[in-house]
């Protein structure tokens, strides 16, 4: 192996370490973090409508507050 190949392998190893040890964010009900379930549901419906009307090719929505996932929708 050349030194460039070895250097790239070491670099990729160090770059992937944080991913390997990452912890998932905890989830919470929207009201537990000060958000409205009803409004988040309206947001989800609006995004789905825009996708159906071909205004967006697709979307993923993740809303986190106070370190917790309050809403996740595709």
TARA-V493888 format. One record per pair of residues at least 4 apart in sequence whose ideal C-beta (glycine too) atoms are under 6 Angstrom apart, sorted by sequence separation. I is the first residue (numbers start at 1). J is the second residue. If there is no record, write none. Layout:
i->I j->J
i->I j->J
This chain:
i->1 j->5
i->28 j->32
i->1 j->6
i->28 j->33
i->30 j->35
i->50 j->55
i->51 j->56
i->64 j->69
i->65 j->70
i->50 j->56
i->30 j->37
i->63 j->70
i->63 j->71
i->30 j->40
i->62 j->72
i->47 j->59
i->61 j->73
i->60 j->74
i->44 j->73
i->40 j->71
i->33 j->65
i->33 j->66
i->33 j->68
i->35 j->70
i->33 j->70
i->28 j->68
i->30 j->70
i->26 j->68
i->27 j->69
i->28 j->70
i->25 j->69
